[in-house]
């Protein structure tokens, strides 16, 4: 019912459904021509996001949670989702989200962003920032170093600042920020700015303010990946603009 409702919703929009399938029957090769995948998940099926992201790194992923938890949203982002929606999203907001993600932006619930701000309360470190060494990438492999400029820009990403704002704060060109952001994503091995910000906070790169992170430790700690159960009937829709 959920899959058919989503197909009906997308009918008549600029998004064309290329494939509809339950998770055990996914044929990821059929999605290669798509630009976006809408994945219906719950806690036990979040791994579908990772499967799509790994097989098709150029496809942007929107996760639609049938059963919403704080951990599920973070897990979806860590696995490669560019947006996270809950089952109570309105049809118009769903379509707007697809448009925003196609435009290379991330979409997160406002309620989560508020909780994350209370948990981490990230602030810029005073004075020059030293380069960082001995880090681990998002996939667990060793990362030799991040330059002081990259650390500055990571702080801006964690604060939710745009490239324009980061450039103004650091007194550099916006084009220079874009180059550094691409380098950070490549070095850290994440897919978007949101994942980079979460990665930085998980590893203490962004300093914390008065509200201790321990208050919401489950939001900021790395989460294990989970396997989908056999026969799970949520599906994946591939839509191309």
DOLODREN-589509 format. One line per field, with one value per residue: x, z, y of N, C-alpha, C in turn; residue number from 1; residue in three letters. Coordinates in pm, whole numbers, padded with zeros to 5 digits. Example, Ala and Ser with C-alpha at 12.3 -4.5 7.8 and 13.67 -1.06 7.14 Angstrom:
<atoms>
nc1 [01319 01285]
nc3 [00780 00708]
nc2 [-00569 -00225]
cac1 [01230 01367]
cac3 [00780 00714]
cac2 [-00450 -00106]
cc1 [01320 01290]
cc3 [00780 00787]
cc2 [-00330 00003]
n [1 2]
res [ala ser]
</atoms>
This chain:
<atoms>
nc1 [00082 00194 00400 00252 00099 00297 00389 00159 00144 00373 00309 00244 00406 00732 00896 00986 00899 01120 01170 01009 01019 01023 01254 01406 01399 01542 01694 01967 02118 01936 01884 02075 02045 01904 01855 01781 01681 01410 01370 01202 01203 01265 01388 01515 01565 01734 01972 01931 01963 02242 02318 02222 02364 02630 02639 02555 02691 02643 02375 02126 01983 01675 01545 01261 01102 00916 00884 00989 01292 01542 01797 01769 01755 02013 02162 02073 02175 02449 02482 02443 02222 02068 01855 01602 01290 00978 00692 00470 00493 00374 00219 00288 00517 00686 00732 00855 01086 01215 01272 01452 01664 01748 01858 02098 02108 02073 01815 01669 01474 01328 01286 01479 01715 01695 01723 01979 02130 02092 02222 02491 02572 02763 03055 03276 03624 03841 04085 04370 04340 04484 04632 04489 04574 04604 04340 04031 03859 03514 03457 03617 03884 04229 04302 04530 04568 04402 04396 04453 04281 04082 03977 03868 03664 03511 03406 03234 03054 02942 02803 02600 02635 02627 02821 02876 02853 03053 03276 03275 03317 03571 03713 03776 03748 03431 03440 03676 03603 03423 03598 03751 03550 03480 03724 03732 03509 03600 03836 03739 03560 03278 02944 02808 02754 02617 02673 02947 02951 02828 03018 03239 03150 03110 03371 03480 03591 03467 03426 03253 02988 02819 02614 02637 02750 02692 02431 02277 02392 02338 02267 02496 02698 02881 02692 02604 02586 02295 02135 01899 01581 01478 01233 01125 00897 00910 00983 01190 01198 01297 01359 01375 01471]
nc3 [00000 00081 -00108 -00352 -00305 -00302 -00564 -00699 -00600 -00715 -00979 -01260 -01179 -01216 -01168 -01261 -01205 -01192 -01092 -00873 -00579 -00333 -00060 -00062 -00332 -00477 -00761 -00813 -01029 -01212 -01140 -01230 -01415 -01277 -01080 -00823 -00528 -00344 -00037 00168 00506 00822 01161 01130 00866 00773 00649 00379 00273 00287 00107 -00139 -00154 -00162 -00394 -00590 -00602 -00711 -00699 -00534 -00209 -00044 00266 00398 00690 00840 01103 01340 01496 01700 01667 01425 01231 01239 01170 00909 00781 00817 00660 00408 00324 00192 00282 00535 00620 00797 00852 00872 00696 00471 00144 -00026 00101 00078 -00200 -00229 -00085 -00247 -00466 -00348 -00270 -00518 -00605 -00479 -00198 00159 00368 00681 00973 01155 01428 01503 01449 01640 01877 01838 01846 02115 02229 02140 02104 01937 01911 01778 01806 01989 01834 01628 01463 01507 01278 01241 01329 01292 01274 01220 00929 00810 00733 00894 00826 00831 00863 00763 00808 00873 00746 00904 00793 00685 00920 01029 00842 00873 01125 01061 00895 01085 01234 01067 00870 00559 00249 00175 00416 00569 00416 00450 00728 00751 00589 00319 -00027 -00161 -00352 -00282 -00040 -00136 -00273 -00059 00090 -00082 -00076 00193 00212 00045 00178 00432 00356 00323 00204 00194 00322 00565 00671 00705 00906 01120 01150 01235 01485 01620 01660 01821 01704 01670 01913 02231 02383 02663 02715 02795 02592 02685 02770 02556 02455 02292 02052 01938 01938 01749 01545 01523 01222 01089 00996 00740 00778 00649 00398 00447 00368 00286 00033 -00246 -00436 -00746 -00875 -01148 -01252]
nc2 [-00119 00125 00157 00165 00392 00589 00574 00659 00919 01035 01023 01218 01423 01581 01374 01052 00722 00458 00204 -00024 -00203 -00469 -00503 -00757 -00810 -00625 -00483 -00344 -00263 -00177 00079 00252 00459 00642 00942 00976 00802 00683 00554 00332 00269 00097 00047 -00203 -00224 -00032 -00078 -00095 00157 00188 -00015 00077 00320 00232 00073 00250 00525 00779 00826 01005 00977 00950 00890 00741 00705 00454 00383 00591 00681 00844 00734 00597 00797 00914 00688 00646 00872 00831 00608 00706 00860 01154 01291 01279 01165 01142 00923 01085 01293 01540 01506 01724 01828 01610 01602 01852 01800 01609 01771 01952 01784 01686 01919 01915 01945 01888 01746 01767 01681 01952 01921 01737 01879 02077 01926 01831 02064 02134 01921 01924 02190 02338 02544 02791 02741 02955 03172 03060 02742 02428 02190 01861 01529 01167 01066 00882 00781 00796 00538 00389 00358 00472 00816 01049 01332 01648 01971 02294 02484 02321 02217 02451 02496 02266 02318 02525 02385 02213 02396 02451 02641 02818 02798 03060 03206 03082 03152 03431 03450 03342 03499 03441 03339 03238 03036 02912 02794 02601 02432 02335 02205 01994 01858 01783 01608 01407 01323 01242 01056 01069 01149 01391 01730 01724 01468 01502 01697 01558 01355 01509 01604 01364 01286 01477 01700 01942 02185 02176 02362 02511 02324 01994 01722 01471 01465 01397 01161 00937 01045 01144 00955 00707 00484 00137 -00062 -00221 -00528 -00599 -00762 -01080 -01089 -00841 -00590 -00327 -00082 00026 00315 00440 00751 00974 01293]
cac1 [00000 00283 00468 00157 00062 00406 00387 00047 00180 00472 00250 00206 00510 00848 00971 00937 00937 01192 01163 00944 01049 01051 01399 01474 01397 01603 01792 02027 02169 01828 01875 02193 02008 01825 01927 01733 01611 01327 01380 01116 01282 01247 01515 01580 01587 01815 02086 01901 02025 02383 02332 02205 02474 02754 02631 02528 02733 02596 02231 02092 01890 01582 01496 01128 01095 00784 00890 01093 01368 01657 01909 01746 01790 02159 02210 02044 02272 02581 02483 02448 02102 02078 01736 01531 01152 00898 00571 00365 00523 00264 00259 00355 00651 00767 00773 00952 01212 01278 01327 01567 01773 01798 01939 02223 02100 02027 01691 01656 01362 01362 01289 01610 01817 01687 01782 02123 02190 02095 02317 02630 02597 02897 03102 03408 03736 03905 04220 04404 04315 04596 04597 04459 04633 04567 04196 03973 03753 03381 03455 03706 04023 04311 04312 04657 04557 04318 04465 04387 04172 03976 03913 03784 03546 03429 03332 03123 02955 02872 02713 02496 02660 02641 02954 02889 02878 03186 03374 03279 03377 03713 03774 03827 03650 03334 03489 03778 03530 03370 03709 03785 03442 03497 03841 03694 03422 03684 03926 03665 03483 03133 02881 02750 02794 02557 02753 03076 02927 02807 03149 03324 03102 03135 03513 03522 03662 03396 03422 03119 02961 02776 02530 02724 02704 02647 02287 02216 02502 02296 02255 02625 02791 02868 02590 02635 02498 02206 02096 01755 01528 01425 01091 01077 00820 00928 01040 01274 01154 01398 01295 01470 01411]
cac3 [00000 00087 -00237 -00453 -00276 -00345 -00711 -00738 -00567 -00810 -01112 -01299 -01141 -01305 -01131 -01326 -01130 -01276 -01034 -00744 -00537 -00193 -00041 -00108 -00478 -00540 -00868 -00809 -01161 -01285 -01094 -01271 -01489 -01189 -01005 -00685 -00478 -00225 00031 00285 00601 00967 01228 01085 00721 00737 00568 00237 00237 00263 -00013 -00255 -00157 -00200 -00531 -00681 -00527 -00772 -00677 -00407 -00137 00054 00354 00455 00804 00884 01249 01357 01620 01684 01615 01285 01145 01230 01096 00768 00730 00813 00551 00279 00287 00186 00348 00623 00642 00875 00783 00878 00602 00378 00004 -00082 00159 00019 -00333 -00211 -00042 -00366 -00545 -00277 -00275 -00656 -00614 -00405 -00060 00255 00437 00810 01051 01245 01566 01528 01453 01771 01978 01814 01898 02260 02270 02110 02117 01885 01902 01718 01898 01974 01781 01520 01486 01462 01197 01318 01275 01360 01278 01141 00837 00842 00710 00990 00782 00890 00794 00811 00868 00820 00762 00993 00719 00676 01052 01036 00757 00939 01232 00996 00852 01204 01277 00967 00791 00414 00200 00174 00554 00607 00346 00516 00861 00740 00501 00199 -00135 -00153 -00437 -00204 00055 -00211 -00298 00068 00127 -00164 -00025 00321 00186 -00011 00281 00540 00290 00343 00079 00193 00430 00692 00721 00751 01034 01221 01170 01314 01623 01679 01693 01906 01630 01703 02058 02288 02470 02800 02726 02775 02494 02753 02787 02442 02402 02188 01926 01884 01932 01627 01556 01445 01110 01117 00879 00714 00799 00530 00375 00478 00249 00242 -00102 -00296 -00559 -00811 -00953 -01224 -01289]
cac2 [00000 00241 00172 00207 00529 00675 00576 00744 01057 01084 01027 01353 01518 01569 01254 00931 00603 00362 00070 -00039 -00340 -00499 -00507 -00878 -00821 -00509 -00501 -00211 -00226 -00109 00218 00327 00579 00729 01043 00981 00684 00701 00426 00320 00191 00104 00022 -00325 -00220 00085 -00120 -00075 00285 00161 -00097 00165 00417 00166 00027 00361 00644 00903 00839 01068 00890 01006 00785 00765 00613 00412 00389 00690 00693 00931 00657 00560 00909 00923 00573 00668 00970 00767 00511 00774 00935 01300 01346 01186 01205 01048 00881 01187 01400 01565 01485 01842 01838 01503 01646 01960 01739 01550 01882 02007 01688 01689 02042 01889 01990 01787 01781 01701 01735 02063 01873 01675 01982 02142 01836 01823 02188 02125 01818 01954 02333 02361 02682 02800 02751 03086 03175 02967 02600 02347 02073 01741 01407 01043 01046 00774 00821 00744 00393 00325 00357 00577 00946 01103 01465 01755 02098 02389 02545 02221 02212 02571 02479 02164 02385 02595 02285 02165 02502 02466 02761 02803 02832 03206 03250 03032 03236 03562 03436 03309 03600 03376 03336 03129 02927 02841 02709 02487 02341 02271 02113 01874 01786 01723 01493 01301 01272 01177 00951 01085 01188 01525 01819 01680 01356 01556 01764 01454 01292 01599 01608 01232 01273 01585 01804 02065 02198 02185 02476 02486 02205 01879 01624 01349 01471 01328 01082 00844 01116 01182 00844 00628 00380 00017 -00093 -00333 -00605 -00607 -00896 -01144 -01073 -00707 -00551 -00188 -00084 00134 00378 00522 00856 01053 01422]
cc1 [00087 00348 00372 00111 00171 00412 00276 00078 00275 00419 00205 00303 00627 00935 00906 00987 00999 01182 01090 00967 01056 01200 01464 01483 01461 01702 01859 02081 02064 01817 01986 02159 01932 01915 01891 01662 01536 01314 01294 01182 01217 01381 01590 01613 01670 01931 02059 01963 02172 02406 02320 02322 02604 02752 02620 02563 02682 02447 02207 01978 01806 01525 01362 01104 00950 00774 01012 01159 01486 01775 01893 01783 01941 02216 02187 02143 02410 02592 02477 02325 02129 01960 01670 01393 01081 00763 00460 00393 00405 00312 00333 00497 00742 00818 00875 01088 01286 01342 01455 01687 01833 01888 02065 02223 02051 01902 01681 01538 01407 01371 01422 01719 01816 01750 01933 02194 02198 02202 02461 02666 02735 02931 03240 03516 03803 04046 04244 04376 04430 04547 04572 04518 04579 04418 04156 03864 03620 03374 03552 03851 04097 04315 04434 04641 04448 04391 04387 04269 04054 03903 03822 03653 03455 03347 03212 03015 02874 02774 02600 02514 02672 02785 02979 02923 03016 03294 03388 03348 03527 03788 03845 03716 03556 03378 03596 03712 03479 03479 03746 03677 03455 03615 03809 03609 03504 03774 03852 03585 03337 03078 02830 02793 02740 02636 02888 03061 02908 02938 03237 03281 03126 03279 03568 03599 03600 03383 03280 03107 02910 02693 02612 02665 02650 02495 02216 02322 02461 02281 02389 02722 02772 02770 02630 02540 02414 02169 01945 01705 01472 01276 01037 01015 00829 01002 01127 01216 01272 01327 01399 01401 01403]
cc3 [00000 -00048 -00344 -00432 -00322 -00497 -00760 -00712 -00671 -00952 -01145 -01254 -01238 -01272 -01193 -01250 -01225 -01223 -00901 -00701 -00386 -00179 -00086 -00259 -00548 -00648 -00887 -00944 -01242 -01247 -01147 -01344 -01402 -01122 -00857 -00651 -00351 -00157 00157 00382 00739 01029 01171 00937 00678 00646 00419 00188 00203 00136 -00138 -00267 -00204 -00347 -00631 -00613 -00584 -00747 -00539 -00342 -00039 00134 00413 00564 00841 01036 01285 01494 01594 01621 01468 01191 01128 01148 00946 00707 00718 00696 00414 00238 00286 00255 00430 00652 00726 00807 00786 00784 00505 00234 -00056 -00028 00106 -00118 -00324 -00170 -00159 -00451 -00480 -00285 -00415 -00677 -00529 -00266 00029 00325 00565 00886 01144 01389 01599 01538 01586 01880 01962 01864 02050 02307 02254 02134 02064 01878 01839 01826 01879 01916 01672 01560 01429 01372 01287 01249 01350 01370 01202 01052 00880 00823 00800 00949 00836 00802 00850 00875 00800 00845 00856 00923 00708 00810 01070 00960 00814 01052 01174 00950 00972 01259 01178 00878 00643 00374 00205 00314 00600 00544 00412 00651 00854 00648 00383 00095 -00119 -00238 -00365 -00102 -00016 -00238 -00171 00111 00047 -00115 00106 00300 00132 00096 00386 00489 00336 00216 00077 00318 00565 00753 00773 00887 01146 01253 01260 01459 01693 01728 01773 01837 01656 01854 02107 02379 02604 02815 02697 02678 02560 02771 02675 02375 02288 02053 01858 01872 01802 01648 01474 01327 01146 00988 00864 00732 00668 00519 00408 00353 00213 00110 -00132 -00426 -00617 -00897 -01024 -01270 -01441]
cc2 [00126 00264 00223 00351 00626 00685 00669 00891 01115 01093 01169 01459 01504 01449 01131 00808 00502 00220 00076 -00184 -00350 -00524 -00637 -00887 -00704 -00549 -00365 -00167 -00150 00038 00307 00456 00679 00831 01041 00851 00719 00566 00427 00224 00189 00067 -00099 -00324 -00100 00047 -00104 00055 00263 00080 -00012 00261 00354 00125 00141 00493 00775 00927 00901 00990 00971 00890 00827 00661 00583 00412 00473 00681 00787 00857 00622 00674 00922 00807 00591 00765 00909 00669 00578 00851 01085 01367 01238 01243 01100 01026 00985 01305 01417 01539 01604 01856 01729 01546 01760 01904 01678 01659 01936 01913 01681 01812 02034 01952 01876 01839 01698 01759 01846 02015 01810 01779 02056 02056 01830 01948 02186 02028 01863 02100 02370 02510 02681 02812 02888 03072 03073 02822 02520 02235 01953 01619 01285 01018 00920 00829 00759 00593 00318 00319 00479 00701 01017 01240 01547 01885 02190 02455 02448 02207 02333 02552 02371 02225 02460 02500 02236 02268 02527 02588 02728 02834 02982 03258 03206 03120 03372 03554 03413 03405 03534 03376 03217 03010 02845 02748 02584 02384 02265 02171 01983 01790 01716 01598 01376 01239 01189 01057 00952 01148 01331 01602 01775 01566 01404 01623 01663 01384 01378 01602 01474 01219 01390 01694 01940 02073 02216 02305 02431 02360 02081 01779 01499 01347 01395 01240 00991 00913 01134 01066 00767 00514 00258 00003 -00213 -00400 -00604 -00749 -00950 -01119 -00936 -00647 -00405 -00187 00032 00185 00454 00625 00938 01181 01434]
n [1 2 3 4 5 6 7 8 9 10 11 12 13 14 15 16 17 18 19 20 21 22 23 24 25 26 27 28 29 30 31 32 33 34 35 36 37 38 39 40 41 42 43 44 45 46 47 48 49 50 51 52 53 54 55 56 57 58 59 60 61 62 63 64 65 66 67 68 69 70 71 72 73 74 75 76 77 78 79 80 81 82 83 84 85 86 87 88 89 90 91 92 93 94 95 96 97 98 99 100 101 102 103 104 105 106 107 108 109 110 111 112 113 114 115 116 117 118 119 120 121 122 123 124 125 126 127 128 129 130 131 132 133 134 135 136 137 138 139 140 141 142 143 144 145 146 147 148 149 150 151 152 153 154 155 156 157 158 159 160 161 162 163 164 165 166 167 168 169 170 171 172 173 174 175 176 177 178 179 180 181 182 183 184 185 186 187 188 189 190 191 192 193 194 195 196 197 198 199 200 201 202 203 204 205 206 207 208 209 210 211 212 213 214 215 216 217 218 219 220 221 222 223 224 225 226 227 228 229 230 231 232 233 234 235 236 237 238 239 240 241]
res [unk unk unk unk unk unk unk unk unk unk unk unk unk unk unk unk unk unk unk unk unk unk unk unk unk unk unk unk unk unk unk unk unk unk unk unk unk unk unk unk unk unk unk unk unk unk unk unk unk unk unk unk unk unk unk unk unk unk unk unk unk unk unk unk unk unk unk unk unk unk unk unk unk unk unk unk unk unk unk unk unk unk unk unk unk unk unk unk unk unk unk unk unk unk unk unk unk unk unk unk unk unk unk unk unk unk unk unk unk unk unk unk unk unk unk unk unk unk unk unk unk unk unk unk unk unk unk unk unk unk unk unk unk unk unk unk unk unk unk unk unk unk unk unk unk unk unk unk unk unk unk unk unk unk unk unk unk unk unk unk unk unk unk unk unk unk unk unk unk unk unk unk unk unk unk unk unk unk unk unk unk unk unk unk unk unk unk unk unk unk unk unk unk unk unk unk unk unk unk unk unk unk unk unk unk unk unk unk unk unk unk unk unk unk unk unk unk unk unk unk unk unk unk unk unk unk unk unk unk unk unk unk unk unk unk unk unk unk unk unk unk]
</atoms>
